[in-house]
Amino acid sequence: MTDHDSTPAAPTTYAVVLNEEEQYSIWDVSLRMPDGWHAEGFSGSKEDCLTHIESVWTDLRPRSMRAG
């Protein structure tokens, strides 16, 4: 006898998050947002979020290095 649940897990929804240096990441929406990060406004599957980041994060340098 196995000790596992045969019910498929619900797909994880991720949010695209941004820090004050305008660096992007993804975060599981069921978890508390870490300090210093805020939701950018896009959410979806991991793949969709990574595709979105690829399209909007065109300059990978932190904001403090771009200013000047």
PyMOL Python script that loads the backbone (N, CA, C, O; Angstrom):
from pymol import cmd

cmd.read_pdbstr("""\
ATOM      1  N   MET A   1       0.842  -1.173   0.000  1.00  0.00           N
ATOM      2  CA  MET A   1       0.000   0.000   0.000  1.00  0.00           C
ATOM      3  C   MET A   1       0.893   1.244   0.000  1.00  0.00           C
ATOM      4  O   MET A   1       1.878   1.322   0.735  1.00  0.00           O
ATOM      5  N   THR A   2       0.531   2.198  -0.830  1.00  0.00           N
ATOM      6  CA  THR A   2       1.310   3.437  -0.880  1.00  0.00           C
ATOM      7  C   THR A   2       0.685   4.487   0.014  1.00  0.00           C
ATOM      8  O   THR A   2      -0.491   4.407   0.370  1.00  0.00           O
ATOM      9  N   ASP A   3       1.487   5.465   0.366  1.00  0.00           N
ATOM     10  CA  ASP A   3       1.035   6.511   1.279  1.00  0.00           C
ATOM     11  C   ASP A   3       1.038   7.864   0.574  1.00  0.00           C
ATOM     12  O   ASP A   3       1.575   8.841   1.097  1.00  0.00           O
ATOM     13  N   HIS A   4       0.434   7.918  -0.622  1.00  0.00           N
ATOM     14  CA  HIS A   4       0.402   9.188  -1.357  1.00  0.00           C
ATOM     15  C   HIS A   4      -1.006   9.482  -1.842  1.00  0.00           C
ATOM     16  O   HIS A   4      -1.831   8.579  -1.984  1.00  0.00           O
ATOM     17  N   ASP A   5      -1.263  10.723  -2.085  1.00  0.00           N
ATOM     18  CA  ASP A   5      -2.561  11.187  -2.561  1.00  0.00           C
ATOM     19  C   ASP A   5      -2.561  11.123  -4.077  1.00  0.00           C
ATOM     20  O   ASP A   5      -1.660  11.672  -4.711  1.00  0.00           O
ATOM     21  N   SER A   6      -3.531  10.481  -4.665  1.00  0.00           N
ATOM     22  CA  SER A   6      -3.574  10.354  -6.122  1.00  0.00           C
ATOM     23  C   SER A   6      -4.250  11.545  -6.799  1.00  0.00           C
ATOM     24  O   SER A   6      -4.346  11.586  -8.026  1.00  0.00           O
ATOM     25  N   THR A   7      -4.717  12.512  -6.012  1.00  0.00           N
ATOM     26  CA  THR A   7      -5.336  13.705  -6.580  1.00  0.00           C
ATOM     27  C   THR A   7      -4.251  14.596  -7.170  1.00  0.00           C
ATOM     28  O   THR A   7      -3.284  14.927  -6.485  1.00  0.00           O
ATOM     29  N   PRO A   8      -4.403  14.991  -8.443  1.00  0.00           N
ATOM     30  CA  PRO A   8      -3.373  15.857  -9.030  1.00  0.00           C
ATOM     31  C   PRO A   8      -3.316  17.206  -8.322  1.00  0.00           C
ATOM     32  O   PRO A   8      -4.340  17.773  -7.940  1.00  0.00           O
ATOM     33  N   ALA A   9      -2.115  17.695  -8.161  1.00  0.00           N
ATOM     34  CA  ALA A   9      -1.931  18.999  -7.517  1.00  0.00           C
ATOM     35  C   ALA A   9      -2.415  20.102  -8.449  1.00  0.00           C
ATOM     36  O   ALA A   9      -2.268  20.017  -9.668  1.00  0.00           O
ATOM     37  N   ALA A  10      -2.991  21.128  -7.855  1.00  0.00           N
ATOM     38  CA  ALA A  10      -3.415  22.288  -8.649  1.00  0.00           C
ATOM     39  C   ALA A  10      -2.169  22.970  -9.198  1.00  0.00           C
ATOM     40  O   ALA A  10      -1.146  23.029  -8.516  1.00  0.00           O
ATOM     41  N   PRO A  11      -2.243  23.482 -10.415  1.00  0.00           N
ATOM     42  CA  PRO A  11      -1.070  24.174 -10.959  1.00  0.00           C
ATOM     43  C   PRO A  11      -0.731  25.402 -10.118  1.00  0.00           C
ATOM     44  O   PRO A  11      -1.617  26.099  -9.624  1.00  0.00           O
ATOM     45  N   THR A  12       0.548  25.647  -9.967  1.00  0.00           N
ATOM     46  CA  THR A  12       1.007  26.799  -9.193  1.00  0.00           C
ATOM     47  C   THR A  12       0.876  28.056 -10.032  1.00  0.00           C
ATOM     48  O   THR A  12       1.263  28.078 -11.201  1.00  0.00           O
ATOM     49  N   THR A  13       0.330  29.100  -9.431  1.00  0.00           N
ATOM     50  CA  THR A  13       0.263  30.403 -10.090  1.00  0.00           C
ATOM     51  C   THR A  13       1.380  31.262  -9.531  1.00  0.00           C
ATOM     52  O   THR A  13       1.592  31.328  -8.320  1.00  0.00           O
ATOM     53  N   TYR A  14       2.085  31.916 -10.429  1.00  0.00           N
ATOM     54  CA  TYR A  14       3.196  32.783 -10.055  1.00  0.00           C
ATOM     55  C   TYR A  14       2.860  34.226 -10.390  1.00  0.00           C
ATOM     56  O   TYR A  14       2.068  34.503 -11.291  1.00  0.00           O
ATOM     57  N   ALA A  15       3.473  35.135  -9.653  1.00  0.00           N
ATOM     58  CA  ALA A  15       3.385  36.566  -9.947  1.00  0.00           C
ATOM     59  C   ALA A  15       4.769  37.034 -10.368  1.00  0.00           C
ATOM     60  O   ALA A  15       5.779  36.570  -9.839  1.00  0.00           O
ATOM     61  N   VAL A  16       4.807  37.952 -11.318  1.00  0.00           N
ATOM     62  CA  VAL A  16       6.060  38.616 -11.654  1.00  0.00           C
ATOM     63  C   VAL A  16       6.268  39.685 -10.593  1.00  0.00           C
ATOM     64  O   VAL A  16       5.383  40.505 -10.345  1.00  0.00           O
ATOM     65  N   VAL A  17       7.434  39.675  -9.972  1.00  0.00           N
ATOM     66  CA  VAL A  17       7.740  40.631  -8.909  1.00  0.00           C
ATOM     67  C   VAL A  17       8.962  41.459  -9.287  1.00  0.00           C
ATOM     68  O   VAL A  17       9.776  41.071 -10.125  1.00  0.00           O
ATOM     69  N   LEU A  18       9.055  42.605  -8.640  1.00  0.00           N
ATOM     70  CA  LEU A  18      10.067  43.597  -8.976  1.00  0.00           C
ATOM     71  C   LEU A  18      10.606  44.178  -7.678  1.00  0.00           C
ATOM     72  O   LEU A  18       9.852  44.386  -6.727  1.00  0.00           O
ATOM     73  N   ASN A  19      11.920  44.443  -7.635  1.00  0.00           N
ATOM     74  CA  ASN A  19      12.474  45.095  -6.445  1.00  0.00           C
ATOM     75  C   ASN A  19      12.815  46.544  -6.765  1.00  0.00           C
ATOM     76  O   ASN A  19      12.605  46.997  -7.891  1.00  0.00           O
ATOM     77  N   GLU A  20      13.340  47.275  -5.785  1.00  0.00           N
ATOM     78  CA  GLU A  20      13.607  48.709  -5.987  1.00  0.00           C
ATOM     79  C   GLU A  20      14.705  48.966  -7.013  1.00  0.00           C
ATOM     80  O   GLU A  20      14.826  50.083  -7.516  1.00  0.00           O
ATOM     81  N   GLU A  21      15.500  47.961  -7.327  1.00  0.00           N
ATOM     82  CA  GLU A  21      16.531  48.091  -8.361  1.00  0.00           C
ATOM     83  C   GLU A  21      15.996  47.694  -9.740  1.00  0.00           C
ATOM     84  O   GLU A  21      16.747  47.604 -10.710  1.00  0.00           O
ATOM     85  N   GLU A  22      14.672  47.458  -9.806  1.00  0.00           N
ATOM     86  CA  GLU A  22      13.986  47.063 -11.037  1.00  0.00           C
ATOM     87  C   GLU A  22      14.530  45.756 -11.599  1.00  0.00           C
ATOM     88  O   GLU A  22      14.690  45.595 -12.809  1.00  0.00           O
ATOM     89  N   GLN A  23      14.810  44.826 -10.686  1.00  0.00           N
ATOM     90  CA  GLN A  23      15.193  43.473 -11.051  1.00  0.00           C
ATOM     91  C   GLN A  23      13.947  42.609 -10.914  1.00  0.00           C
ATOM     92  O   GLN A  23      13.191  42.749  -9.952  1.00  0.00           O
ATOM     93  N   TYR A  24      13.736  41.725 -11.867  1.00  0.00           N
ATOM     94  CA  TYR A  24      12.529  40.912 -11.925  1.00  0.00           C
ATOM     95  C   TYR A  24      12.779  39.503 -11.408  1.00  0.00           C
ATOM     96  O   TYR A  24      13.898  38.991 -11.447  1.00  0.00           O
ATOM     97  N   SER A  25      11.700  38.893 -10.922  1.00  0.00           N
ATOM     98  CA  SER A  25      11.711  37.496 -10.533  1.00  0.00           C
ATOM     99  C   SER A  25      10.267  37.002 -10.575  1.00  0.00           C
ATOM    100  O   SER A  25       9.352  37.755 -10.910  1.00  0.00           O
ATOM    101  N   ILE A  26      10.075  35.732 -10.231  1.00  0.00           N
ATOM    102  CA  ILE A  26       8.719  35.203 -10.094  1.00  0.00           C
ATOM    103  C   ILE A  26       8.550  34.702  -8.672  1.00  0.00           C
ATOM    104  O   ILE A  26       9.517  34.316  -8.016  1.00  0.00           O
ATOM    105  N   TRP A  27       7.304  34.712  -8.203  1.00  0.00           N
ATOM    106  CA  TRP A  27       7.013  34.309  -6.834  1.00  0.00           C
ATOM    107  C   TRP A  27       5.687  33.576  -6.800  1.00  0.00           C
ATOM    108  O   TRP A  27       4.710  34.022  -7.401  1.00  0.00           O
ATOM    109  N   ASP A  28       5.650  32.465  -6.106  1.00  0.00           N
ATOM    110  CA  ASP A  28       4.428  31.684  -5.908  1.00  0.00           C
ATOM    111  C   ASP A  28       3.409  32.568  -5.179  1.00  0.00           C
ATOM    112  O   ASP A  28       3.687  33.058  -4.084  1.00  0.00           O
ATOM    113  N   VAL A  29       2.235  32.773  -5.779  1.00  0.00           N
ATOM    114  CA  VAL A  29       1.249  33.696  -5.197  1.00  0.00           C
ATOM    115  C   VAL A  29       0.676  33.205  -3.869  1.00  0.00           C
ATOM    116  O   VAL A  29       0.079  33.989  -3.131  1.00  0.00           O
ATOM    117  N   SER A  30       0.848  31.927  -3.555  1.00  0.00           N
ATOM    118  CA  SER A  30       0.322  31.419  -2.286  1.00  0.00           C
ATOM    119  C   SER A  30       1.261  31.716  -1.114  1.00  0.00           C
ATOM    120  O   SER A  30       0.910  31.465   0.039  1.00  0.00           O
ATOM    121  N   LEU A  31       2.434  32.241  -1.401  1.00  0.00           N
ATOM    122  CA  LEU A  31       3.408  32.559  -0.355  1.00  0.00           C
ATOM    123  C   LEU A  31       3.445  34.053  -0.083  1.00  0.00           C
ATOM    124  O   LEU A  31       3.114  34.861  -0.951  1.00  0.00           O
ATOM    125  N   ARG A  32       3.847  34.414   1.124  1.00  0.00           N
ATOM    126  CA  ARG A  32       3.994  35.826   1.486  1.00  0.00           C
ATOM    127  C   ARG A  32       5.123  36.426   0.664  1.00  0.00           C
ATOM    128  O   ARG A  32       6.189  35.829   0.510  1.00  0.00           O
ATOM    129  N   MET A  33       4.870  37.610   0.143  1.00  0.00           N
ATOM    130  CA  MET A  33       5.868  38.316  -0.666  1.00  0.00           C
ATOM    131  C   MET A  33       7.065  38.673   0.213  1.00  0.00           C
ATOM    132  O   MET A  33       6.881  39.189   1.315  1.00  0.00           O
ATOM    133  N   PRO A  34       8.282  38.410  -0.252  1.00  0.00           N
ATOM    134  CA  PRO A  34       9.448  38.774   0.559  1.00  0.00           C
ATOM    135  C   PRO A  34       9.615  40.289   0.635  1.00  0.00           C
ATOM    136  O   PRO A  34       9.221  41.013  -0.279  1.00  0.00           O
ATOM    137  N   ASP A  35      10.197  40.755   1.723  1.00  0.00           N
ATOM    138  CA  ASP A  35      10.452  42.187   1.888  1.00  0.00           C
ATOM    139  C   ASP A  35      11.293  42.703   0.725  1.00  0.00           C
ATOM    140  O   ASP A  35      12.203  42.027   0.247  1.00  0.00           O
ATOM    141  N   GLY A  36      10.969  43.907   0.286  1.00  0.00           N
ATOM    142  CA  GLY A  36      11.729  44.537  -0.784  1.00  0.00           C
ATOM    143  C   GLY A  36      11.236  44.224  -2.184  1.00  0.00           C
ATOM    144  O   GLY A  36      11.787  44.735  -3.159  1.00  0.00           O
ATOM    145  N   TRP A  37      10.218  43.400  -2.301  1.00  0.00           N
ATOM    146  CA  TRP A  37       9.666  43.028  -3.606  1.00  0.00           C
ATOM    147  C   TRP A  37       8.193  43.410  -3.655  1.00  0.00           C
ATOM    148  O   TRP A  37       7.518  43.414  -2.626  1.00  0.00           O
ATOM    149  N   HIS A  38       7.691  43.731  -4.847  1.00  0.00           N
ATOM    150  CA  HIS A  38       6.264  44.009  -5.017  1.00  0.00           C
ATOM    151  C   HIS A  38       5.803  43.409  -6.343  1.00  0.00           C
ATOM    152  O   HIS A  38       6.592  43.218  -7.269  1.00  0.00           O
ATOM    153  N   ALA A  39       4.512  43.119  -6.408  1.00  0.00           N
ATOM    154  CA  ALA A  39       3.950  42.535  -7.626  1.00  0.00           C
ATOM    155  C   ALA A  39       4.009  43.550  -8.758  1.00  0.00           C
ATOM    156  O   ALA A  39       3.683  44.723  -8.573  1.00  0.00           O
ATOM    157  N   GLU A  40       4.422  43.093  -9.917  1.00  0.00           N
ATOM    158  CA  GLU A  40       4.558  43.943 -11.095  1.00  0.00           C
ATOM    159  C   GLU A  40       3.228  44.075 -11.832  1.00  0.00           C
ATOM    160  O   GLU A  40       3.004  45.052 -12.545  1.00  0.00           O
ATOM    161  N   GLY A  41       2.350  43.093 -11.659  1.00  0.00           N
ATOM    162  CA  GLY A  41       1.035  43.164 -12.283  1.00  0.00           C
ATOM    163  C   GLY A  41       0.708  41.993 -13.187  1.00  0.00           C
ATOM    164  O   GLY A  41      -0.439  41.849 -13.610  1.00  0.00           O
ATOM    165  N   PHE A  42       1.683  41.157 -13.493  1.00  0.00           N
ATOM    166  CA  PHE A  42       1.461  40.003 -14.362  1.00  0.00           C
ATOM    167  C   PHE A  42       1.523  38.743 -13.515  1.00  0.00           C
ATOM    168  O   PHE A  42       2.391  38.614 -12.652  1.00  0.00           O
ATOM    169  N   SER A  43       0.605  37.815 -13.756  1.00  0.00           N
ATOM    170  CA  SER A  43       0.654  36.520 -13.081  1.00  0.00           C
ATOM    171  C   SER A  43       0.193  35.442 -14.042  1.00  0.00           C
ATOM    172  O   SER A  43      -0.502  35.718 -15.020  1.00  0.00           O
ATOM    173  N   GLY A  44       0.586  34.219 -13.755  1.00  0.00           N
ATOM    174  CA  GLY A  44       0.222  33.091 -14.600  1.00  0.00           C
ATOM    175  C   GLY A  44       1.105  31.899 -14.287  1.00  0.00           C
ATOM    176  O   GLY A  44       1.623  31.768 -13.178  1.00  0.00           O
ATOM    177  N   SER A  45       1.272  31.033 -15.275  1.00  0.00           N
ATOM    178  CA  SER A  45       2.134  29.870 -15.092  1.00  0.00           C
ATOM    179  C   SER A  45       3.587  30.317 -15.019  1.00  0.00           C
ATOM    180  O   SER A  45       3.917  31.449 -15.376  1.00  0.00           O
ATOM    181  N   LYS A  46       4.441  29.433 -14.562  1.00  0.00           N
ATOM    182  CA  LYS A  46       5.872  29.748 -14.490  1.00  0.00           C
ATOM    183  C   LYS A  46       6.395  30.141 -15.867  1.00  0.00           C
ATOM    184  O   LYS A  46       7.115  31.129 -16.006  1.00  0.00           O
ATOM    185  N   GLU A  47       6.031  29.368 -16.873  1.00  0.00           N
ATOM    186  CA  GLU A  47       6.500  29.638 -18.232  1.00  0.00           C
ATOM    187  C   GLU A  47       6.006  30.985 -18.746  1.00  0.00           C
ATOM    188  O   GLU A  47       6.767  31.738 -19.353  1.00  0.00           O
ATOM    189  N   ASP A  48       4.727  31.292 -18.502  1.00  0.00           N
ATOM    190  CA  ASP A  48       4.168  32.578 -18.947  1.00  0.00           C
ATOM    191  C   ASP A  48       4.859  33.749 -18.256  1.00  0.00           C
ATOM    192  O   ASP A  48       5.148  34.766 -18.887  1.00  0.00           O
ATOM    193  N   CYS A  49       5.122  33.601 -16.960  1.00  0.00           N
ATOM    194  CA  CYS A  49       5.789  34.680 -16.222  1.00  0.00           C
ATOM    195  C   CYS A  49       7.214  34.889 -16.722  1.00  0.00           C
ATOM    196  O   CYS A  49       7.653  36.028 -16.883  1.00  0.00           O
ATOM    197  N   LEU A  50       7.934  33.807 -16.968  1.00  0.00           N
ATOM    198  CA  LEU A  50       9.303  33.939 -17.469  1.00  0.00           C
ATOM    199  C   LEU A  50       9.326  34.557 -18.863  1.00  0.00           C
ATOM    200  O   LEU A  50      10.224  35.339 -19.176  1.00  0.00           O
ATOM    201  N   THR A  51       8.359  34.217 -19.696  1.00  0.00           N
ATOM    202  CA  THR A  51       8.259  34.827 -21.026  1.00  0.00           C
ATOM    203  C   THR A  51       7.978  36.318 -20.903  1.00  0.00           C
ATOM    204  O   THR A  51       8.555  37.123 -21.635  1.00  0.00           O
ATOM    205  N   HIS A  52       7.096  36.689 -19.983  1.00  0.00           N
ATOM    206  CA  HIS A  52       6.790  38.105 -19.764  1.00  0.00           C
ATOM    207  C   HIS A  52       8.042  38.860 -19.314  1.00  0.00           C
ATOM    208  O   HIS A  52       8.337  39.939 -19.829  1.00  0.00           O
ATOM    209  N   ILE A  53       8.769  38.297 -18.363  1.00  0.00           N
ATOM    210  CA  ILE A  53       9.996  38.948 -17.885  1.00  0.00           C
ATOM    211  C   ILE A  53      10.979  39.132 -19.030  1.00  0.00           C
ATOM    212  O   ILE A  53      11.596  40.189 -19.160  1.00  0.00           O
ATOM    213  N   GLU A  54      11.124  38.121 -19.847  1.00  0.00           N
ATOM    214  CA  GLU A  54      12.046  38.204 -20.986  1.00  0.00           C
ATOM    215  C   GLU A  54      11.676  39.353 -21.919  1.00  0.00           C
ATOM    216  O   GLU A  54      12.552  39.974 -22.521  1.00  0.00           O
ATOM    217  N   SER A  55      10.382  39.637 -22.038  1.00  0.00           N
ATOM    218  CA  SER A  55       9.952  40.701 -22.954  1.00  0.00           C
ATOM    219  C   SER A  55      10.060  42.102 -22.348  1.00  0.00           C
ATOM    220  O   SER A  55      10.196  43.076 -23.088  1.00  0.00           O
ATOM    221  N   VAL A  56      10.003  42.226 -21.019  1.00  0.00           N
ATOM    222  CA  VAL A  56      10.019  43.562 -20.404  1.00  0.00           C
ATOM    223  C   VAL A  56      11.351  43.946 -19.765  1.00  0.00           C
ATOM    224  O   VAL A  56      11.641  45.132 -19.609  1.00  0.00           O
ATOM    225  N   TRP A  57      12.156  42.965 -19.399  1.00  0.00           N
ATOM    226  CA  TRP A  57      13.422  43.255 -18.719  1.00  0.00           C
ATOM    227  C   TRP A  57      14.536  43.263 -19.757  1.00  0.00           C
ATOM    228  O   TRP A  57      15.255  42.278 -19.926  1.00  0.00           O
ATOM    229  N   THR A  58      14.664  44.375 -20.438  1.00  0.00           N
ATOM    230  CA  THR A  58      15.597  44.460 -21.565  1.00  0.00           C
ATOM    231  C   THR A  58      16.988  44.921 -21.161  1.00  0.00           C
ATOM    232  O   THR A  58      17.944  44.692 -21.901  1.00  0.00           O
ATOM    233  N   ASP A  59      17.127  45.561 -20.015  1.00  0.00           N
ATOM    234  CA  ASP A  59      18.431  46.007 -19.518  1.00  0.00           C
ATOM    235  C   ASP A  59      18.628  45.373 -18.147  1.00  0.00           C
ATOM    236  O   ASP A  59      17.997  45.788 -17.175  1.00  0.00           O
ATOM    237  N   LEU A  60      19.492  44.379 -18.064  1.00  0.00           N
ATOM    238  CA  LEU A  60      19.634  43.599 -16.837  1.00  0.00           C
ATOM    239  C   LEU A  60      20.422  44.307 -15.739  1.00  0.00           C
ATOM    240  O   LEU A  60      20.510  43.804 -14.620  1.00  0.00           O
ATOM    241  N   ARG A  61      20.987  45.454 -16.044  1.00  0.00           N
ATOM    242  CA  ARG A  61      21.719  46.185 -15.007  1.00  0.00           C
ATOM    243  C   ARG A  61      20.741  46.714 -13.963  1.00  0.00           C
ATOM    244  O   ARG A  61      19.630  47.118 -14.308  1.00  0.00           O
ATOM    245  N   PRO A  62      21.143  46.717 -12.675  1.00  0.00           N
ATOM    246  CA  PRO A  62      20.294  47.319 -11.650  1.00  0.00           C
ATOM    247  C   PRO A  62      20.047  48.795 -11.971  1.00  0.00           C
ATOM    248  O   PRO A  62      20.879  49.450 -12.597  1.00  0.00           O
ATOM    249  N   ARG A  63      18.904  49.303 -11.539  1.00  0.00           N
ATOM    250  CA  ARG A  63      18.536  50.697 -11.812  1.00  0.00           C
ATOM    251  C   ARG A  63      19.633  51.663 -11.384  1.00  0.00           C
ATOM    252  O   ARG A  63      19.904  52.636 -12.087  1.00  0.00           O
ATOM    253  N   SER A  64      20.268  51.410 -10.240  1.00  0.00           N
ATOM    254  CA  SER A  64      21.310  52.314  -9.741  1.00  0.00           C
ATOM    255  C   SER A  64      22.518  52.383 -10.675  1.00  0.00           C
ATOM    256  O   SER A  64      23.255  53.369 -10.655  1.00  0.00           O
ATOM    257  N   MET A  65      22.726  51.367 -11.476  1.00  0.00           N
ATOM    258  CA  MET A  65      23.842  51.381 -12.429  1.00  0.00           C
ATOM    259  C   MET A  65      23.440  52.015 -13.761  1.00  0.00           C
ATOM    260  O   MET A  65      24.299  52.423 -14.542  1.00  0.00           O
ATOM    261  N   ARG A  66      22.137  52.096 -14.017  1.00  0.00           N
ATOM    262  CA  ARG A  66      21.662  52.711 -15.265  1.00  0.00           C
ATOM    263  C   ARG A  66      21.535  54.218 -15.134  1.00  0.00           C
ATOM    264  O   ARG A  66      21.673  54.941 -16.122  1.00  0.00           O
ATOM    265  N   ALA A  67      21.276  54.698 -13.932  1.00  0.00           N
ATOM    266  CA  ALA A  67      21.077  56.139 -13.709  1.00  0.00           C
ATOM    267  C   ALA A  67      22.403  56.872 -13.866  1.00  0.00           C
ATOM    268  O   ALA A  67      23.465  56.371 -13.496  1.00  0.00           O
ATOM    269  N   GLY A  68      22.307  58.053 -14.417  1.00  0.00           N
ATOM    270  CA  GLY A  68      23.532  58.817 -14.427  1.00  0.00           C
ATOM    271  C   GLY A  68      23.735  59.544 -15.645  1.00  0.00           C
ATOM    272  O   GLY A  68      24.741  60.239 -15.789  1.00  0.00           O
TER     273      GLY A  68
END
""", "prot")
cmd.dss("prot")
cmd.show_as("cartoon", "prot")
cmd.util.cbc("prot")
cmd.orient("prot")
